[in-house]
Amino acid sequence: MEATMLNQPVKIRSGKGGVLAGKIISVLCVLFLLVDAIMKVIKHPISMEGSAQLGWPVDQVQSIGIALLVSTILYIIPRTAVLGAILVTGYLGGAIAIMVQAGQPLYFALTFGILIWVGLGLRDEKVRKLIFS
C-alpha cells in the first residue's frame, strides 16, 4: 500500500476584514515608528536621555533616527513595503540586542517586529504567498 501526497499550494486568502485589520495594524506601527524616529531626528530630550541610559552614544541618536525614518517611509510605500519591513526588523533586532545588554525586557521590540510582518502579511497577498507557500 502506497501513500501519495499531493503538494498543492495552500491558498490563504485574507478577506476584506483581514486586509482592514492589516492596514490598522500597519498604521498603528507606522505611527509609533514615526514618533520614535522624529523624536530622535530632532534630538528631543526624552529620546536623548532614554538612548543614553541604554548605552547609545548621544551623538549617534540622530543618525539612528534618520535610519528608522527612512525604513518607516519605505514600509509605508506599497512597492517598497517588504524592504521597509526588512529594515525595520533589523532596527528592532538592534533594539532587542540593546535591551538584552541593558538588562531590560525585550518583549515590546519582539512583539512589535511580529506586528510589522503580520500587518504587511494581512494587507499584501504576495507576502502571504511568500510566507505560506
Protein Blocks (a to p, Z undefined) as FASTA:
>chain_A
ZZddddddddddddfklmmmmmmmmmmmmmmmmmmmmmmmnopaklmmmmmmnopafklm
mmmmmmmmmmmmmmmpmklmmmmmmmmmmmmmmmmmmmmmnopafklmmmmmmmmmmmmm
mmmmklmmmmmZZ
